[in-house]
Amino acid sequence: MGETVARNRKAYHDYEVLEKFEAGIELKGSEVKAIRASRVNLKDSFVKIIRGEAFLFGMHVSHLSTANMNYAPEERRDRKLLLHKREIEKLERKVSRDGMSIVALGLYFNSKNIVKIQIALAKGKALHDKREALKKKDAQRETQRAMKDFRNG
């Protein structure tokens, strides 16, 4: 993974990530420049497979003020994802049979400066699992703090 532009932290909180995939994304006009300027939000984005093609819904790419105002793509439009046919079939099978979700995890530029999105096959967490994860994170933070104080004291 190259230069990360946006992360979907909420996805790790709400879902248990099982398998990750890298996909290309179909963009229009000044969207690449806007993404490079980190004017993108993945918070509520998800992937749906429609007629054998993967589409990303809910990703928000703000319009740049320096770009042409006459040609401004819709900020929350559906964007086609570029995946291999086998990967799409695998994702579709898992979603329909096992009731899993496909969520966007992060947006980044690869080594050839091409925008890529990391998506994941995920299973929704129950409320008690979310609480448990928060407790673990808090305990780990407390341990780190205690170790730091011990070293410095």
N, CA and C atoms as an extended XYZ file, in Angstrom:
459
Properties=species:S:1:pos:R:3:atomname:S:1:resname:S:1:resid:I:1 pbc="F F F"
N         0.831       -1.177        0.000 N   MET     1
C         0.000        0.000        0.000 CA  MET     1
C         0.874        1.238        0.000 C   MET     1
N         0.513        2.204       -0.813 N   GLY     2
C         1.303        3.423       -0.945 CA  GLY     2
C         0.834        4.517        0.009 C   GLY     2
N         0.786        5.744       -0.516 N   GLU     3
C         0.417        6.921        0.257 CA  GLU     3
C        -1.086        6.894        0.579 C   GLU     3
N        -1.442        6.668        1.824 N   THR     4
C        -2.846        6.594        2.233 CA  THR     4
C        -3.444        7.984        2.314 C   THR     4
N        -4.595        8.150        1.678 N   VAL     5
C        -5.275        9.441        1.634 CA  VAL     5
C        -6.435        9.482        2.621 C   VAL     5
N        -7.217        8.395        2.677 N   ALA     6
C        -8.381        8.360        3.569 CA  ALA     6
C        -8.539        6.969        4.163 C   ALA     6
N        -9.022        6.936        5.411 N   ARG     7
C        -9.278        5.665        6.098 CA  ARG     7
C       -10.707        5.678        6.608 C   ARG     7
N       -11.287        4.505        6.680 N   ASN     8
C       -12.619        4.356        7.248 CA  ASN     8
C       -12.475        3.659        8.592 C   ASN     8
N       -12.221        4.446        9.637 N   ARG     9
C       -12.004        3.882       10.970 CA  ARG     9
C       -13.273        3.244       11.514 C   ARG     9
N       -14.415        3.791       11.117 N   LYS    10
C       -15.706        3.286       11.587 CA  LYS    10
C       -15.926        1.834       11.154 C   LYS    10
N       -15.374        1.458       10.001 N   ALA    11
C       -15.537        0.096        9.496 CA  ALA    11
C       -14.915       -0.918       10.452 C   ALA    11
N       -13.746       -0.600       11.004 N   TYR    12
C       -13.089       -1.516       11.940 CA  TYR    12
C       -13.870       -1.620       13.247 C   TYR    12
N       -14.598       -0.557       13.593 N   HIS    13
C       -15.400       -0.560       14.816 CA  HIS    13
C       -16.692       -1.361       14.622 C   HIS    13
N       -17.333       -1.190       13.471 N   ASP    14
C       -18.646       -1.801       13.223 CA  ASP    14
C       -18.577       -3.206       12.642 C   ASP    14
N       -17.443       -3.571       12.042 N   TYR    15
C       -17.346       -4.864       11.360 CA  TYR    15
C       -16.106       -5.634       11.778 C   TYR    15
N       -16.198       -6.932       11.637 N   GLU    16
C       -15.050       -7.814       11.807 CA  GLU    16
C       -14.526       -8.096       10.399 C   GLU    16
N       -13.354       -7.579       10.075 N   VAL    17
C       -12.789       -7.696        8.727 CA  VAL    17
C       -12.238       -9.103        8.525 C   VAL    17
N       -12.724       -9.784        7.478 N   LEU    18
C       -12.309      -11.167        7.220 CA  LEU    18
C       -11.301      -11.286        6.091 C   LEU    18
N       -11.537      -10.583        4.985 N   GLU    19
C       -10.646      -10.687        3.828 CA  GLU    19
C       -10.598       -9.351        3.099 C   GLU    19
N        -9.379       -8.924        2.731 N   LYS    20
C        -9.202       -7.619        2.080 CA  LYS    20
C        -8.916       -7.786        0.592 C   LYS    20
N        -9.372       -6.800       -0.193 N   PHE    21
C        -9.141       -6.770       -1.633 CA  PHE    21
C        -8.700       -5.370       -2.039 C   PHE    21
N        -7.917       -5.304       -3.102 N   GLU    22
C        -7.520       -4.023       -3.670 CA  GLU    22
C        -8.274       -3.852       -4.981 C   GLU    22
N        -8.863       -2.669       -5.178 N   ALA    23
C        -9.636       -2.416       -6.393 CA  ALA    23
C        -9.279       -1.057       -6.967 C   ALA    23
N        -9.358       -0.966       -8.290 N   GLY    24
C        -9.243        0.321       -8.942 CA  GLY    24
C       -10.588        1.006       -8.825 C   GLY    24
N       -10.609        2.301       -9.072 N   ILE    25
C       -11.866        3.041       -8.948 CA  ILE    25
C       -12.011        3.984      -10.141 C   ILE    25
N       -13.208        4.009      -10.716 N   GLU    26
C       -13.480        4.842      -11.885 CA  GLU    26
C       -13.811        6.254      -11.405 C   GLU    26
N       -12.977        7.224      -11.799 N   LEU    27
C       -13.156        8.604      -11.370 CA  LEU    27
C       -13.362        9.518      -12.573 C   LEU    27
N       -13.947       10.685      -12.330 N   LYS    28
C       -14.199       11.650      -13.403 CA  LYS    28
C       -13.567       12.993      -13.073 C   LYS    28
N       -13.147       13.701      -14.120 N   GLY    29
C       -12.713       15.087      -14.001 CA  GLY    29
C       -11.666       15.332      -12.942 C   GLY    29
N       -11.983       16.251      -12.045 N   SER    30
C       -11.015       16.706      -11.053 CA  SER    30
C       -11.037       15.867       -9.775 C   SER    30
N       -11.702       14.719       -9.804 N   GLU    31
C       -11.796       13.901       -8.590 CA  GLU    31
C       -10.438       13.419       -8.097 C   GLU    31
N        -9.520       13.108       -9.005 N   VAL    32
C        -8.186       12.645       -8.589 CA  VAL    32
C        -7.457       13.760       -7.842 C   VAL    32
N        -7.565       14.987       -8.354 N   LYS    33
C        -6.937       16.124       -7.676 CA  LYS    33
C        -7.555       16.336       -6.293 C   LYS    33
N        -8.869       16.197       -6.207 N   ALA    34
C        -9.555       16.365       -4.923 CA  ALA    34
C        -9.121       15.279       -3.944 C   ALA    34
N        -8.961       14.053       -4.433 N   ILE    35
C        -8.506       12.952       -3.574 CA  ILE    35
C        -7.072       13.205       -3.124 C   ILE    35
N        -6.235       13.678       -4.039 N   ARG    36
C        -4.847       13.986       -3.686 CA  ARG    36
C        -4.788       15.061       -2.595 C   ARG    36
N        -5.778       15.971       -2.610 N   ALA    37
C        -5.847       17.037       -1.604 CA  ALA    37
C        -6.587       16.570       -0.343 C   ALA    37
N        -6.845       15.272       -0.242 N   SER    38
C        -7.527       14.647        0.904 CA  SER    38
C        -8.934       15.191        1.140 C   SER    38
N        -9.621       15.524        0.078 N   ARG    39
C       -10.991       16.022        0.203 CA  ARG    39
C       -11.969       14.877       -0.066 C   ARG    39
N       -11.793       13.804        0.689 N   VAL    40
C       -12.584       12.598        0.500 CA  VAL    40
C       -12.991       12.035        1.862 C   VAL    40
N       -14.191       11.428        1.908 N   ASN    41
C       -14.690       10.838        3.142 CA  ASN    41
C       -15.279        9.468        2.827 C   ASN    41
N       -14.817        8.455        3.539 N   LEU    42
C       -15.270        7.071        3.330 CA  LEU    42
C       -16.202        6.583        4.428 C   LEU    42
N       -16.585        7.450        5.341 N   LYS    43
C       -17.276        7.047        6.567 CA  LYS    43
C       -18.455        6.088        6.353 C   LYS    43
N       -19.390        6.418        5.499 N   ASP    44
C       -20.587        5.577        5.331 CA  ASP    44
C       -20.582        4.818        4.017 C   ASP    44
N       -19.417        4.573        3.464 N   SER    45
C       -19.363        3.937        2.145 CA  SER    45
C       -19.428        2.416        2.237 C   SER    45
N       -20.024        1.826        1.216 N   PHE    46
C       -20.164        0.375        1.133 CA  PHE    46
C       -20.171       -0.034       -0.332 C   PHE    46
N       -19.980       -1.325       -0.580 N   VAL    47
C       -19.914       -1.848       -1.942 CA  VAL    47
C       -21.095       -2.781       -2.177 C   VAL    47
N       -21.706       -2.645       -3.354 N   LYS    48
C       -22.779       -3.551       -3.779 CA  LYS    48
C       -22.415       -4.098       -5.142 C   LYS    48
N       -22.794       -5.343       -5.366 N   ILE    49
C       -22.540       -5.952       -6.670 CA  ILE    49
C       -23.860       -5.986       -7.432 C   ILE    49
N       -23.872       -5.308       -8.577 N   ILE    50
C       -25.081       -5.197       -9.397 CA  ILE    50
C       -24.762       -5.707      -10.792 C   ILE    50
N       -25.473       -6.742      -11.211 N   ARG    51
C       -25.302       -7.354      -12.539 CA  ARG    51
C       -23.837       -7.660      -12.865 C   ARG    51
N       -23.139       -8.258      -11.932 N   GLY    52
C       -21.762       -8.685      -12.161 CA  GLY    52
C       -20.729       -7.578      -12.116 C   GLY    52
N       -21.109       -6.391      -11.646 N   GLU    53
C       -20.163       -5.281      -11.511 CA  GLU    53
C       -20.232       -4.740      -10.087 C   GLU    53
N       -19.079       -4.319       -9.562 N   ALA    54
C       -18.998       -3.793       -8.201 CA  ALA    54
C       -19.096       -2.274       -8.230 C   ALA    54
N       -19.939       -1.718       -7.372 N   PHE    55
C       -20.107       -0.272       -7.269 CA  PHE    55
C       -19.915        0.173       -5.833 C   PHE    55
N       -19.277        1.332       -5.675 N   LEU    56
C       -19.049        1.923       -4.364 CA  LEU    56
C       -20.096        3.007       -4.147 C   LEU    56
N       -20.833        2.908       -3.047 N   PHE    57
C       -21.863        3.876       -2.701 CA  PHE    57
C       -21.441        4.649       -1.466 C   PHE    57
N       -21.791        5.916       -1.410 N   GLY    58
C       -21.594        6.699       -0.192 CA  GLY    58
C       -20.245        7.359       -0.011 C   GLY    58
N       -19.317        7.211       -0.948 N   MET    59
C       -18.028        7.896       -0.817 CA  MET    59
C       -18.224        9.354       -1.239 C   MET    59
N       -17.765       10.275       -0.416 N   HIS    60
C       -17.940       11.701       -0.679 CA  HIS    60
C       -16.612       12.312       -1.121 C   HIS    60
N       -16.576       12.854       -2.343 N   VAL    61
C       -15.389       13.549       -2.846 CA  VAL    61
C       -15.789       14.994       -3.080 C   VAL    61
N       -15.249       15.923       -2.263 N   SER    62
C       -15.590       17.343       -2.371 CA  SER    62
C       -15.028       17.933       -3.652 C   SER    62
N       -15.749       18.911       -4.176 N   HIS    63
C       -15.311       19.593       -5.396 CA  HIS    63
C       -14.235       20.612       -5.044 C   HIS    63
N       -13.193       20.684       -5.847 N   LEU    64
C       -12.114       21.655       -5.622 CA  LEU    64
C       -12.520       23.024       -6.143 C   LEU    64
N       -12.153       24.054       -5.415 N   SER    65
C       -12.486       25.409       -5.853 CA  SER    65
C       -11.660       25.822       -7.067 C   SER    65
N       -10.495       25.203       -7.244 N   THR    66
C        -9.634       25.558       -8.378 CA  THR    66
C       -10.027       24.839       -9.662 C   THR    66
N       -10.906       23.842       -9.561 N   ALA    67
C       -11.316       23.076      -10.749 CA  ALA    67
C       -12.431       23.811      -11.500 C   ALA    67
N       -12.683       23.387      -12.721 N   ASN    68
C       -13.700       23.983      -13.565 CA  ASN    68
C       -15.078       23.811      -12.926 C   ASN    68
N       -15.781       24.904      -12.717 N   MET    69
C       -17.090       24.865      -12.063 CA  MET    69
C       -18.178       24.308      -12.983 C   MET    69
N       -17.970       24.419      -14.309 N   ASN    70
C       -18.981       23.925      -15.253 CA  ASN    70
C       -19.037       22.408      -15.276 C   ASN    70
N       -17.906       21.769      -14.989 N   TYR    71
C       -17.901       20.318      -14.967 CA  TYR    71
C       -17.537       19.851      -13.564 C   TYR    71
N       -18.549       19.693      -12.749 N   ALA    72
C       -18.336       19.232      -11.377 CA  ALA    72
C       -19.131       17.955      -11.177 C   ALA    72
N       -18.458       16.803      -11.109 N   PRO    73
C       -19.186       15.552      -10.881 CA  PRO    73
C       -19.899       15.584       -9.526 C   PRO    73
N       -21.006       14.874       -9.436 N   GLU    74
C       -21.757       14.811       -8.187 CA  GLU    74
C       -20.856       14.256       -7.089 C   GLU    74
N       -20.896       14.869       -5.916 N   GLU    75
C       -19.957       14.518       -4.841 CA  GLU    75
C       -20.195       13.126       -4.256 C   GLU    75
N       -21.449       12.689       -4.184 N   ARG    76
C       -21.755       11.386       -3.595 CA  ARG    76
C       -22.252       10.373       -4.621 C   ARG    76
N       -21.815       10.500       -5.848 N   ARG    77
C       -22.295        9.590       -6.903 CA  ARG    77
C       -21.758        8.172       -6.699 C   ARG    77
N       -22.408        7.208       -7.367 N   ASP    78
C       -21.955        5.819       -7.320 CA  ASP    78
C       -20.746        5.694       -8.231 C   ASP    78
N       -19.721        5.008       -7.758 N   ARG    79
C       -18.506        4.851       -8.552 CA  ARG    79
C       -18.243        3.369       -8.803 C   ARG    79
N       -17.912        3.054      -10.035 N   LYS    80
C       -17.648        1.667      -10.413 CA  LYS    80
C       -16.263        1.264       -9.906 C   LYS    80
N       -16.185        0.050       -9.376 N   LEU    81
C       -14.902       -0.486       -8.918 CA  LEU    81
C       -14.372       -1.451       -9.960 C   LEU    81
N       -13.067       -1.455      -10.128 N   LEU    82
C       -12.430       -2.306      -11.122 CA  LEU    82
C       -11.780       -3.486      -10.424 C   LEU    82
N       -12.423       -4.639      -10.552 N   LEU    83
C       -11.943       -5.883       -9.947 CA  LEU    83
C       -11.946       -6.979      -10.999 C   LEU    83
N       -11.184       -8.034      -10.745 N   HIS    84
C       -11.211       -9.194      -11.639 CA  HIS    84
C       -12.554       -9.901      -11.493 C   HIS    84
N       -12.994      -10.539      -12.566 N   LYS    85
C       -14.283      -11.229      -12.578 CA  LYS    85
C       -14.371      -12.272      -11.460 C   LYS    85
N       -13.281      -13.014      -11.245 N   ARG    86
C       -13.253      -14.038      -10.205 CA  ARG    86
C       -13.451      -13.428       -8.812 C   ARG    86
N       -12.823      -12.272       -8.591 N   GLU    87
C       -12.959      -11.605       -7.295 CA  GLU    87
C       -14.405      -11.148       -7.074 C   GLU    87
N       -15.016      -10.602       -8.113 N   ILE    88
C       -16.404      -10.151       -8.015 CA  ILE    88
C       -17.327      -11.329       -7.723 C   ILE    88
N       -17.108      -12.441       -8.423 N   GLU    89
C       -17.930      -13.640       -8.201 CA  GLU    89
C       -17.774      -14.166       -6.783 C   GLU    89
N       -16.537      -14.158       -6.279 N   LYS    90
C       -16.266      -14.620       -4.914 CA  LYS    90
C       -16.981      -13.731       -3.896 C   LYS    90
N       -16.885      -12.414       -4.086 N   LEU    91
C       -17.542      -11.475       -3.183 CA  LEU    91
C       -19.059      -11.659       -3.219 C   LEU    91
N       -19.601      -11.804       -4.416 N   GLU    92
C       -21.051      -11.964       -4.579 CA  GLU    92
C       -21.544      -13.236       -3.885 C   GLU    92
N       -20.771      -14.302       -4.033 N   ARG    93
C       -21.114      -15.582       -3.401 CA  ARG    93
C       -21.155      -15.437       -1.869 C   ARG    93
N       -20.118      -14.820       -1.314 N   LYS    94
C       -20.018      -14.667        0.141 CA  LYS    94
C       -21.146      -13.784        0.694 C   LYS    94
N       -21.459      -12.712       -0.037 N   VAL    95
C       -22.496      -11.789        0.426 CA  VAL    95
C       -23.872      -12.447        0.379 C   VAL    95
N       -24.172      -13.143       -0.719 N   SER    96
C       -25.505      -13.739       -0.859 CA  SER    96
C       -25.688      -14.977        0.018 C   SER    96
N       -24.673      -15.807        0.132 N   ARG    97
C       -24.806      -17.060        0.870 CA  ARG    97
C       -24.598      -16.880        2.377 C   ARG    97
N       -23.541      -16.150        2.753 N   ASP    98
C       -23.169      -16.057        4.166 CA  ASP    98
C       -23.659      -14.776        4.838 C   ASP    98
N       -24.321      -13.906        4.087 N   GLY    99
C       -24.869      -12.674        4.649 CA  GLY    99
C       -23.812      -11.698        5.136 C   GLY    99
N       -22.700      -11.623        4.432 N   MET   100
C       -21.632      -10.704        4.819 CA  MET   100
C       -21.815       -9.363        4.100 C   MET   100
N       -20.998       -8.391        4.468 N   SER   101
C       -21.027       -7.072        3.846 CA  SER   101
C       -19.684       -6.791        3.195 C   SER   101
N       -19.679       -5.854        2.256 N   ILE   102
C       -18.429       -5.401        1.647 CA  ILE   102
C       -18.295       -3.920        1.990 C   ILE   102
N       -17.234       -3.575        2.693 N   VAL   103
C       -17.034       -2.198        3.137 CA  VAL   103
C       -15.716       -1.647        2.596 C   VAL   103
N       -15.657       -0.326        2.459 N   ALA   104
C       -14.431        0.348        2.042 CA  ALA   104
C       -13.594        0.631        3.275 C   ALA   104
N       -12.306        0.286        3.220 N   LEU   105
C       -11.420        0.488        4.364 CA  LEU   105
C       -10.514        1.708        4.187 C   LEU   105
N        -9.983        1.888        2.986 N   GLY   106
C        -9.051        2.982        2.783 CA  GLY   106
C        -8.863        3.322        1.326 C   GLY   106
N        -8.418        4.530        1.073 N   LEU   107
C        -8.163        5.017       -0.274 CA  LEU   107
C        -6.711        5.473       -0.320 C   LEU   107
N        -5.982        5.062       -1.355 N   TYR   108
C        -4.560        5.395       -1.411 CA  TYR   108
C        -4.074        5.433       -2.857 C   TYR   108
N        -2.866        5.966       -3.033 N   PHE   109
C        -2.198        5.973       -4.334 CA  PHE   109
C        -1.159        4.866       -4.321 C   PHE   109
N        -1.151        4.014       -5.349 N   ASN   110
C        -0.151        2.951       -5.396 CA  ASN   110
C         1.177        3.511       -5.914 C   ASN   110
N         2.155        2.660       -6.130 N   SER   111
C         3.487        3.104       -6.542 CA  SER   111
C         3.491        3.790       -7.906 C   SER   111
N         2.486        3.515       -8.727 N   LYS   112
C         2.398        4.151      -10.048 CA  LYS   112
C         1.470        5.368      -10.037 C   LYS   112
N         1.171        5.885       -8.848 N   ASN   113
C         0.301        7.047       -8.652 CA  ASN   113
C        -1.107        6.847       -9.191 C   ASN   113
N        -1.632        5.655       -9.047 N   ILE   114
C        -2.997        5.354       -9.453 CA  ILE   114
C        -3.834        5.193       -8.187 C   ILE   114
N        -5.031        5.777       -8.188 N   VAL   115
C        -5.901        5.700       -7.017 CA  VAL   115
C        -6.436        4.282       -6.873 C   VAL   115
N        -6.251        3.711       -5.698 N   LYS   116
C        -6.757        2.373       -5.391 CA  LYS   116
C        -7.580        2.463       -4.113 C   LYS   116
N        -8.527        1.553       -3.992 N   ILE   117
C        -9.335        1.502       -2.783 CA  ILE   117
C        -9.213        0.106       -2.186 C   ILE   117
N        -9.078        0.056       -0.879 N   GLN   118
C        -9.015       -1.237       -0.209 CA  GLN   118
C       -10.410       -1.523        0.328 C   GLN   118
N       -10.975       -2.631       -0.137 N   ILE   119
C       -12.289       -3.046        0.335 CA  ILE   119
C       -12.129       -4.346        1.103 C   ILE   119
N       -13.135       -4.678        1.895 N   ALA   120
C       -13.024       -5.896        2.705 CA  ALA   120
C       -14.360       -6.600        2.806 C   ALA   120
N       -14.260       -7.898        2.859 N   LEU   121
C       -15.398       -8.752        3.153 CA  LEU   121
C       -15.498       -8.749        4.676 C   LEU   121
N       -16.640       -8.335        5.200 N   ALA   122
C       -16.739       -8.158        6.640 CA  ALA   122
C       -18.053       -8.698        7.185 C   ALA   122
N       -18.000       -9.016        8.478 N   LYS   123
C       -19.179       -9.507        9.177 CA  LYS   123
C       -19.504       -8.497       10.255 C   LYS   123
N       -20.761       -8.078       10.347 N   GLY   124
C       -21.171       -7.081       11.331 CA  GLY   124
C       -20.943       -7.549       12.754 C   GLY   124
N       -20.487       -6.630       13.598 N   LYS   125
C       -20.266       -6.942       15.010 CA  LYS   125
C       -21.544       -6.671       15.791 C   LYS   125
N       -21.780       -7.469       16.816 N   ALA   126
C       -22.887       -7.215       17.725 CA  ALA   126
C       -22.461       -6.127       18.707 C   ALA   126
N       -23.423       -5.499       19.361 N   LEU   127
C       -23.138       -4.388       20.270 CA  LEU   127
C       -22.177       -4.790       21.383 C   LEU   127
N       -22.352       -5.997       21.957 N   HIS   128
C       -21.459       -6.418       23.046 CA  HIS   128
C       -20.033       -6.638       22.548 C   HIS   128
N       -19.864       -7.038       21.277 N   ASP   129
C       -18.516       -7.192       20.706 CA  ASP   129
C       -17.830       -5.834       20.580 C   ASP   129
N       -18.600       -4.812       20.190 N   LYS   130
C       -18.048       -3.459       20.064 CA  LYS   130
C       -17.583       -2.954       21.424 C   LYS   130
N       -18.412       -3.200       22.443 N   ARG   131
C       -18.060       -2.757       23.799 CA  ARG   131
C       -16.810       -3.473       24.295 C   ARG   131
N       -16.732       -4.753       23.993 N   GLU   132
C       -15.572       -5.552       24.400 CA  GLU   132
C       -14.291       -5.027       23.741 C   GLU   132
N       -14.387       -4.697       22.447 N   ALA   133
C       -13.231       -4.162       21.716 CA  ALA   133
C       -12.784       -2.836       22.324 C   ALA   133
N       -13.740       -1.982       22.706 N   LEU   134
C       -13.398       -0.700       23.332 CA  LEU   134
C       -12.715       -0.920       24.686 C   LEU   134
N       -13.200       -1.894       25.464 N   LYS   135
C       -12.587       -2.198       26.763 CA  LYS   135
C       -11.147       -2.666       26.587 C   LYS   135
N       -10.918       -3.529       25.588 N   LYS   136
C        -9.555       -4.017       25.315 CA  LYS   136
C        -8.631       -2.865       24.941 C   LYS   136
N        -9.146       -1.975       24.073 N   LYS   137
C        -8.353       -0.834       23.626 CA  LYS   137
C        -8.003        0.076       24.802 C   LYS   137
N        -8.974        0.333       25.687 N   ASP   138
C        -8.726        1.163       26.869 CA  ASP   138
C        -7.699        0.525       27.793 C   ASP   138
N        -7.829       -0.798       27.999 N   ALA   139
C        -6.882       -1.511       28.860 CA  ALA   139
C        -5.470       -1.449       28.283 C   ALA   139
N        -5.371       -1.606       26.978 N   GLN   140
C        -4.064       -1.553       26.317 CA  GLN   140
C        -3.451       -0.151       26.460 C   GLN   140
N        -4.274        0.879       26.317 N   ARG   141
C        -3.816        2.261       26.458 CA  ARG   141
C        -3.314        2.508       27.878 C   ARG   141
N        -4.059        2.013       28.876 N   GLU   142
C        -3.657        2.157       30.280 CA  GLU   142
C        -2.321        1.464       30.536 C   GLU   142
N        -2.147        0.273       29.963 N   THR   143
C        -0.898       -0.478       30.115 CA  THR   143
C         0.264        0.303       29.517 C   THR   143
N         0.061        0.861       28.337 N   GLN   144
C         1.110        1.654       27.691 CA  GLN   144
C         1.480        2.866       28.542 C   GLN   144
N         0.460        3.532       29.094 N   ARG   145
C         0.692        4.701       29.941 CA  ARG   145
C         1.488        4.315       31.191 C   ARG   145
N         1.103        3.203       31.795 N   ALA   146
C         1.782        2.735       33.003 CA  ALA   146
C         3.244        2.390       32.710 C   ALA   146
N         3.477        1.747       31.560 N   MET   147
C         4.853        1.387       31.175 CA  MET   147
C         5.690        2.648       30.940 C   MET   147
N         5.085        3.655       30.320 N   LYS   148
C         5.775        4.908       30.038 CA  LYS   148
C         6.138        5.605       31.351 C   LYS   148
N         5.170        5.640       32.293 N   ASP   149
C         5.423        6.258       33.598 CA  ASP   149
C         6.495        5.510       34.368 C   ASP   149
N         6.479        4.179       34.281 N   PHE   150
C         7.461        3.347       34.955 CA  PHE   150
C         8.860        3.609       34.441 C   PHE   150
N         8.999        3.743       33.107 N   ARG   151
C        10.312        4.005       32.494 CA  ARG   151
C        10.827        5.386       32.858 C   ARG   151
N         9.927        6.364       32.882 N   ASN   152
C        10.331        7.762       33.143 CA  ASN   152
C        10.492        8.051       34.645 C   ASN   152
N         9.829        7.260       35.486 N   GLY   153
C         9.810        7.542       36.930 CA  GLY   153
C        10.902        6.884       37.648 C   GLY   153
